[in-house]
Each structure stands twice: as C-alpha cells, then as structure tokens.
Amino acid sequence: MGQPPQRMSTETILEEAIRLTSGRRNEDYGNPLDDYMRTAELWTALLRHKLKPGETIEWDDAIRCMCAVKLSRDVNRRKRDNMADLAGYAHCRQWAEDEETMRLNEGSKILDDPPYD
C-alpha cells in the first residue's frame, strides 16, 4: 500500500467541522438543540398535510434530513464541503443530545426562547 494522497489543506475534515460548528455558528444560530427543534417545528407545520394526526418531525429527524441533502449533493459532485458539513451535523447532533440530557436532568424546559436583536 502506498501513502495516502496529500491534502491541499493542513486541516482535516473533522477539524474543519469542529471549527465551523464551534465558532460563530453558535452565536448566529444558538445551541444546536434549539436550532434543530425550531427547524423540526417549521417542517412539521409545512408537512402537516402529509403527516398522520399527532405526528411531528423531531429535531434529530431534521439533522438526518440535512445529512441527506449533503449526501445527495455529494453524489452529484464530490466536494470536501459536503463531507465537512456531514461531520458538522454529526457534531451538532452529539451537542444537541448532550444539551437535551443536561436540560432533562436539571428539570429545565427543552426549548429555550431565543433572544432577538
């Protein structure tokens, strides 16, 4: 076996994903749990006519769907950005799961109301 091909960037895809999801993203969009809970609520409202009564889209469904978008794009054209975003969504999912567990253990409400500028 030969050596792996040289990367153009010294930053790995995982390092890029962590940098992108840990930096300004949190300031812009809030905690991933809150962000994807809002996304899921919006998708539930948009898809209400297709869902069975009482069914909802959950926050982790929203993350999985975002991963599917990136996979679909990568099938069309392989790009580093797609893989970095997939890793970022995995990071956000873990972050959201940890936040949900913490809030449940503290007896906090799950969805925080976002501050508005």
Secondary structure, DSSP 8 states (H G I E B T S, - for coil): -------SSSS-HHHHHHHHHHTHHHHHH--HHHHHHHHHHHHHHHHGGGS-TT----HHHHHHHHHHHHHHHHHHS--HHHHHHHHHHHHHHHHHHHHHHHHHHHT--SS------
